[in-house]
Amino acid sequence: MTTQQTVKIQLVRSPIGCKESHRATVRGLGLRKIRGISELVDTPEVRGMINKISYLVKVL
């Protein structure tokens, strides 16, 4: 049985006033509210999305 690595991210800053693509990335990661936490499978695609909005999120 294979276990997949996961990454937890938390939204720490509001996406209001950011680019539309950055707001869409936040929603794509499953984050809705400030201090909301989302746990996702650790893939290169997810890492790229986190890197794009690194000033809005914190990796736990």
N, C-alpha and C positions, 0 to 999 in steps of 0.2 A: 504494500500500500504506500503510495507516495503522498508526502505532505508538502503542501505548497507554502512558501514563505509569504507572509502578509506584512503590510505596512499600515500603521495607524497615522492618520493625519487629522489635525485640528485647525479649524478656521479661526484665526486670531485677529483678523482685520477685515473690515467691511469692504466688499467689492464695489460699493457705490462710488462713482467717480472714476472707475477704472475703465479700460478698454472693454468693448463688448465681447471680444474674444476671450478676455481673461475672466469675465463674468460667466461666460459659457463653460469655460474650463472648470471653474469652481462648481457649477451645477453638474457637470459631467463626472466629477469626482464624488458626487453624492453629498455635498455639503450645502446646508441650507441656512443655518443660523450661526452667529458668532458663538464660539466655544463648542460648536458641534463637532463630533468625531465620526470619522468614516474609516472602516477597515477594508482594505483592498488587497488583491493579490499583487505581489511585488513583481511587476513586469517592466520591461524597458519603456513601454508606452505610458504606464502610470508614472514612472520616474520622470519622464519628459514633461508630463503635465504638471507634476509637483515642481519641477525646476522652473517652468514657465511662470508659475504664480508663487514663487518661493517667498515673496515679500508679504503674502497674505496668509500663509499657512505655517504650521509647525509640525514637524515629524516627531511623533511620540515614541 
